[in-house]
Amino acid sequence: MESNRLHFLITAGGTREYIDPVRFITNASSGKMGFALAASAVKTGHKATLITTIKNPQFKIKNSKLKIVEVESAEQMFKAVKEHFRKCNCLIMAAAVSDYTPAEKYKIKIKKSNKNLVIKLKPTADILKWAGKNKKKNQIVVGFALEDKNLRKNADRKLKDKNLDMIIANTPAAIGSEKSTVYIKKRDKNWLILKDLDKAVIAESIIKSSILNLQF
């Protein structure tokens, strides 16, 4: 790795947790922010590995400094993050990883009936917490927090509990939108608010903050 170049590990999109071979639990994440972050990283001359659930995105990035790893489930994303984490300087978890997955996956398509269907869910692994615990001195970990209420309070708790270096908080209004309002915070620093900006502009700010050791 070149001494003046960073390696960003970025995640994007919403995971799919399969119930049976054709049905799955997911969310409305478009992956736009993750792709914008990867584009910004390579645009500034750095390397990026993008772990994404979004296949054939409209916002494609063509750059020799970018490696794309496709996954579907939270388990697959965790495996990919662990595989690439050691070589990165900065992990940015922009993906919307499912908090729960079916405890048991049906091997064949579930047939419709007049009876209620109960599906037992179990928690998925906490990728951010694992990264915060296992990061080295030359690594930083950046997380996202999507909150309906008490946004800054809950995001600040996540920042501390998961040993993150920076947190980006937003509301569900950001999902699928070209623009967003985000609240950015580094440990022991004040909140930086970016209001109603294109996600590409927000991504540039996040990448720049990471390059400058997260100093706003």
Contacts in CASP RR format, 6 or more apart in sequence:
PFRMAT RR
TARGET T0000
AUTHOR 0000-0000-0000
METHOD contacts of the structure
MODEL  1
MESNRLHFLITAGGTREYIDPVRFITNASSGKMGFALAASAVKTGHKATL
ITTIKNPQFKIKNSKLKIVEVESAEQMFKAVKEHFRKCNCLIMAAAVSDY
TPAEKYKIKIKKSNKNLVIKLKPTADILKWAGKNKKKNQIVVGFALEDKN
LRKNADRKLKDKNLDMIIANTPAAIGSEKSTVYIKKRDKNWLILKDLDKA
VIAESIIKSSILNLQF
1 7 0 8 1.000
1 47 0 8 1.000
1 87 0 8 1.000
5 45 0 8 1.000
5 46 0 8 1.000
5 47 0 8 1.000
6 41 0 8 1.000
6 46 0 8 1.000
6 47 0 8 1.000
6 89 0 8 1.000
6 90 0 8 1.000
6 210 0 8 1.000
6 211 0 8 1.000
7 46 0 8 1.000
7 47 0 8 1.000
7 48 0 8 1.000
7 49 0 8 1.000
7 87 0 8 1.000
7 88 0 8 1.000
7 89 0 8 1.000
7 90 0 8 1.000
8 37 0 8 1.000
8 38 0 8 1.000
8 41 0 8 1.000
8 46 0 8 1.000
8 47 0 8 1.000
8 48 0 8 1.000
8 49 0 8 1.000
8 88 0 8 1.000
8 89 0 8 1.000
8 90 0 8 1.000
8 91 0 8 1.000
8 92 0 8 1.000
8 207 0 8 1.000
8 210 0 8 1.000
9 48 0 8 1.000
9 49 0 8 1.000
9 51 0 8 1.000
9 81 0 8 1.000
9 84 0 8 1.000
9 85 0 8 1.000
9 87 0 8 1.000
9 88 0 8 1.000
9 90 0 8 1.000
9 91 0 8 1.000
9 92 0 8 1.000
10 34 0 8 1.000
10 37 0 8 1.000
10 38 0 8 1.000
10 41 0 8 1.000
10 48 0 8 1.000
10 49 0 8 1.000
10 50 0 8 1.000
10 51 0 8 1.000
10 91 0 8 1.000
10 92 0 8 1.000
10 94 0 8 1.000
11 34 0 8 1.000
11 50 0 8 1.000
11 51 0 8 1.000
11 52 0 8 1.000
11 77 0 8 1.000
11 81 0 8 1.000
11 92 0 8 1.000
11 93 0 8 1.000
11 94 0 8 1.000
11 95 0 8 1.000
11 97 0 8 1.000
11 127 0 8 1.000
12 29 0 8 1.000
12 31 0 8 1.000
12 33 0 8 1.000
12 34 0 8 1.000
12 35 0 8 1.000
12 37 0 8 1.000
12 38 0 8 1.000
12 50 0 8 1.000
12 51 0 8 1.000
12 52 0 8 1.000
12 53 0 8 1.000
12 54 0 8 1.000
12 94 0 8 1.000
12 95 0 8 1.000
13 29 0 8 1.000
13 30 0 8 1.000
13 31 0 8 1.000
13 34 0 8 1.000
13 52 0 8 1.000
13 53 0 8 1.000
13 54 0 8 1.000
13 94 0 8 1.000
13 95 0 8 1.000
13 96 0 8 1.000
14 26 0 8 1.000
14 27 0 8 1.000
14 29 0 8 1.000
14 31 0 8 1.000
14 53 0 8 1.000
14 54 0 8 1.000
14 95 0 8 1.000
14 96 0 8 1.000
14 97 0 8 1.000
14 98 0 8 1.000
15 26 0 8 1.000
15 27 0 8 1.000
15 53 0 8 1.000
15 71 0 8 1.000
15 72 0 8 1.000
15 73 0 8 1.000
15 74 0 8 1.000
15 76 0 8 1.000
15 77 0 8 1.000
15 95 0 8 1.000
15 96 0 8 1.000
15 97 0 8 1.000
15 98 0 8 1.000
15 124 0 8 1.000
16 24 0 8 1.000
16 25 0 8 1.000
16 26 0 8 1.000
16 53 0 8 1.000
16 72 0 8 1.000
16 73 0 8 1.000
16 98 0 8 1.000
17 24 0 8 1.000
17 25 0 8 1.000
17 26 0 8 1.000
17 73 0 8 1.000
17 74 0 8 1.000
17 98 0 8 1.000
17 100 0 8 1.000
17 101 0 8 1.000
17 102 0 8 1.000
17 124 0 8 1.000
18 24 0 8 1.000
18 72 0 8 1.000
18 73 0 8 1.000
18 102 0 8 1.000
18 105 0 8 1.000
19 25 0 8 1.000
19 102 0 8 1.000
19 105 0 8 1.000
19 106 0 8 1.000
19 110 0 8 1.000
19 119 0 8 1.000
20 105 0 8 1.000
20 106 0 8 1.000
20 107 0 8 1.000
20 108 0 8 1.000
20 109 0 8 1.000
20 110 0 8 1.000
21 106 0 8 1.000
21 107 0 8 1.000
21 108 0 8 1.000
21 109 0 8 1.000
22 109 0 8 1.000
23 109 0 8 1.000
23 110 0 8 1.000
25 98 0 8 1.000
25 100 0 8 1.000
25 101 0 8 1.000
25 102 0 8 1.000
25 121 0 8 1.000
26 98 0 8 1.000
27 96 0 8 1.000
27 98 0 8 1.000
27 175 0 8 1.000
28 175 0 8 1.000
28 176 0 8 1.000
29 95 0 8 1.000
29 96 0 8 1.000
29 175 0 8 1.000
29 176 0 8 1.000
30 54 0 8 1.000
30 175 0 8 1.000
30 176 0 8 1.000
31 52 0 8 1.000
31 54 0 8 1.000
31 57 0 8 1.000
31 94 0 8 1.000
31 95 0 8 1.000
32 59 0 8 1.000
32 176 0 8 1.000
32 178 0 8 1.000
32 199 0 8 1.000
33 94 0 8 1.000
33 144 0 8 1.000
33 174 0 8 1.000
33 180 0 8 1.000
33 199 0 8 1.000
33 202 0 8 1.000
33 203 0 8 1.000
34 50 0 8 1.000
34 52 0 8 1.000
34 92 0 8 1.000
34 94 0 8 1.000
34 95 0 8 1.000
34 203 0 8 1.000
35 50 0 8 1.000
35 52 0 8 1.000
35 54 0 8 1.000
35 57 0 8 1.000
35 59 0 8 1.000
35 61 0 8 1.000
36 59 0 8 1.000
36 199 0 8 1.000
36 200 0 8 1.000
36 202 0 8 1.000
36 203 0 8 1.000
37 48 0 8 1.000
37 92 0 8 1.000
37 94 0 8 1.000
37 203 0 8 1.000
37 206 0 8 1.000
37 207 0 8 1.000
38 48 0 8 1.000
38 50 0 8 1.000
38 61 0 8 1.000
38 66 0 8 1.000
39 59 0 8 1.000
39 61 0 8 1.000
39 63 0 8 1.000
39 200 0 8 1.000
39 203 0 8 1.000
40 200 0 8 1.000
40 203 0 8 1.000
40 204 0 8 1.000
40 206 0 8 1.000
40 207 0 8 1.000
41 47 0 8 1.000
41 48 0 8 1.000
41 207 0 8 1.000
42 48 0 8 1.000
42 61 0 8 1.000
42 63 0 8 1.000
42 65 0 8 1.000
42 66 0 8 1.000
43 63 0 8 1.000
44 207 0 8 1.000
44 208 0 8 1.000
44 211 0 8 1.000
45 65 0 8 1.000
46 65 0 8 1.000
46 207 0 8 1.000
46 211 0 8 1.000
47 65 0 8 1.000
47 66 0 8 1.000
47 67 0 8 1.000
48 65 0 8 1.000
48 66 0 8 1.000
48 67 0 8 1.000
49 66 0 8 1.000
49 67 0 8 1.000
49 68 0 8 1.000
49 69 0 8 1.000
49 84 0 8 1.000
49 88 0 8 1.000
50 61 0 8 1.000
50 66 0 8 1.000
50 67 0 8 1.000
50 68 0 8 1.000
50 69 0 8 1.000
51 69 0 8 1.000
51 71 0 8 1.000
51 77 0 8 1.000
51 80 0 8 1.000
51 81 0 8 1.000
51 84 0 8 1.000
51 95 0 8 1.000
52 68 0 8 1.000
52 69 0 8 1.000
52 70 0 8 1.000
52 71 0 8 1.000
52 95 0 8 1.000
53 70 0 8 1.000
53 71 0 8 1.000
53 72 0 8 1.000
53 77 0 8 1.000
53 95 0 8 1.000
55 70 0 8 1.000
69 80 0 8 1.000
69 84 0 8 1.000
71 77 0 8 1.000
71 79 0 8 1.000
71 80 0 8 1.000
73 98 0 8 1.000
73 101 0 8 1.000
74 97 0 8 1.000
74 98 0 8 1.000
74 101 0 8 1.000
74 124 0 8 1.000
74 125 0 8 1.000
74 127 0 8 1.000
75 101 0 8 1.000
75 124 0 8 1.000
75 125 0 8 1.000
77 95 0 8 1.000
77 97 0 8 1.000
77 127 0 8 1.000
78 124 0 8 1.000
78 125 0 8 1.000
78 127 0 8 1.000
78 130 0 8 1.000
81 91 0 8 1.000
81 127 0 8 1.000
81 130 0 8 1.000
81 131 0 8 1.000
82 130 0 8 1.000
85 91 0 8 1.000
85 131 0 8 1.000
85 134 0 8 1.000
85 139 0 8 1.000
88 139 0 8 1.000
89 138 0 8 1.000
89 139 0 8 1.000
89 140 0 8 1.000
90 139 0 8 1.000
90 140 0 8 1.000
90 141 0 8 1.000
90 142 0 8 1.000
90 210 0 8 1.000
91 131 0 8 1.000
91 135 0 8 1.000
91 139 0 8 1.000
91 140 0 8 1.000
91 141 0 8 1.000
91 142 0 8 1.000
92 142 0 8 1.000
92 143 0 8 1.000
92 206 0 8 1.000
92 210 0 8 1.000
93 127 0 8 1.000
93 128 0 8 1.000
93 131 0 8 1.000
93 141 0 8 1.000
93 142 0 8 1.000
93 143 0 8 1.000
93 144 0 8 1.000
94 143 0 8 1.000
94 144 0 8 1.000
96 146 0 8 1.000
97 124 0 8 1.000
97 127 0 8 1.000
98 124 0 8 1.000
99 123 0 8 1.000
99 124 0 8 1.000
100 121 0 8 1.000
100 122 0 8 1.000
100 123 0 8 1.000
100 124 0 8 1.000
101 121 0 8 1.000
101 122 0 8 1.000
101 124 0 8 1.000
102 119 0 8 1.000
102 120 0 8 1.000
102 121 0 8 1.000
102 122 0 8 1.000
103 120 0 8 1.000
103 121 0 8 1.000
103 122 0 8 1.000
104 120 0 8 1.000
110 117 0 8 1.000
126 162 0 8 1.000
128 141 0 8 1.000
128 143 0 8 1.000
128 158 0 8 1.000
128 162 0 8 1.000
128 164 0 8 1.000
129 161 0 8 1.000
129 162 0 8 1.000
129 163 0 8 1.000
131 141 0 8 1.000
132 141 0 8 1.000
132 162 0 8 1.000
132 163 0 8 1.000
132 164 0 8 1.000
133 163 0 8 1.000
135 141 0 8 1.000
135 163 0 8 1.000
140 165 0 8 1.000
140 166 0 8 1.000
140 210 0 8 1.000
140 213 0 8 1.000
140 214 0 8 1.000
141 162 0 8 1.000
141 163 0 8 1.000
141 164 0 8 1.000
141 165 0 8 1.000
142 164 0 8 1.000
142 165 0 8 1.000
142 166 0 8 1.000
142 167 0 8 1.000
142 168 0 8 1.000
142 206 0 8 1.000
142 210 0 8 1.000
143 158 0 8 1.000
143 162 0 8 1.000
143 164 0 8 1.000
143 166 0 8 1.000
143 167 0 8 1.000
143 168 0 8 1.000
144 167 0 8 1.000
144 168 0 8 1.000
144 169 0 8 1.000
144 170 0 8 1.000
145 151 0 8 1.000
145 154 0 8 1.000
145 155 0 8 1.000
145 158 0 8 1.000
145 167 0 8 1.000
145 168 0 8 1.000
145 169 0 8 1.000
145 170 0 8 1.000
146 169 0 8 1.000
146 170 0 8 1.000
146 171 0 8 1.000
146 172 0 8 1.000
146 174 0 8 1.000
146 175 0 8 1.000
147 154 0 8 1.000
147 155 0 8 1.000
147 169 0 8 1.000
147 170 0 8 1.000
147 171 0 8 1.000
148 171 0 8 1.000
148 172 0 8 1.000
151 169 0 8 1.000
151 170 0 8 1.000
151 171 0 8 1.000
151 183 0 8 1.000
152 169 0 8 1.000
152 183 0 8 1.000
152 185 0 8 1.000
152 191 0 8 1.000
154 169 0 8 1.000
155 167 0 8 1.000
155 169 0 8 1.000
155 183 0 8 1.000
155 185 0 8 1.000
156 167 0 8 1.000
156 185 0 8 1.000
158 164 0 8 1.000
158 167 0 8 1.000
159 166 0 8 1.000
159 167 0 8 1.000
159 185 0 8 1.000
159 187 0 8 1.000
160 187 0 8 1.000
164 187 0 8 1.000
165 186 0 8 1.000
165 187 0 8 1.000
165 214 0 8 1.000
166 184 0 8 1.000
166 185 0 8 1.000
166 186 0 8 1.000
166 187 0 8 1.000
166 206 0 8 1.000
166 209 0 8 1.000
166 210 0 8 1.000
166 214 0 8 1.000
167 184 0 8 1.000
167 185 0 8 1.000
168 182 0 8 1.000
168 183 0 8 1.000
168 184 0 8 1.000
168 206 0 8 1.000
169 182 0 8 1.000
169 183 0 8 1.000
169 184 0 8 1.000
169 185 0 8 1.000
170 180 0 8 1.000
170 181 0 8 1.000
170 182 0 8 1.000
170 183 0 8 1.000
171 181 0 8 1.000
173 180 0 8 1.000
173 181 0 8 1.000
174 180 0 8 1.000
174 181 0 8 1.000
174 182 0 8 1.000
177 199 0 8 1.000
178 198 0 8 1.000
178 199 0 8 1.000
179 196 0 8 1.000
179 197 0 8 1.000
179 198 0 8 1.000
179 199 0 8 1.000
180 196 0 8 1.000
180 197 0 8 1.000
180 199 0 8 1.000
180 202 0 8 1.000
181 193 0 8 1.000
181 194 0 8 1.000
181 195 0 8 1.000
181 196 0 8 1.000
181 197 0 8 1.000
182 193 0 8 1.000
182 194 0 8 1.000
182 202 0 8 1.000
183 191 0 8 1.000
183 192 0 8 1.000
183 193 0 8 1.000
184 191 0 8 1.000
184 192 0 8 1.000
184 193 0 8 1.000
184 194 0 8 1.000
184 205 0 8 1.000
184 206 0 8 1.000
184 209 0 8 1.000
184 216 0 8 1.000
185 191 0 8 1.000
185 192 0 8 1.000
186 209 0 8 1.000
186 214 0 8 1.000
186 215 0 8 1.000
186 216 0 8 1.000
189 216 0 8 1.000
192 216 0 8 1.000
194 201 0 8 1.000
194 202 0 8 1.000
194 205 0 8 1.000
209 215 0 8 1.000
209 216 0 8 1.000
END
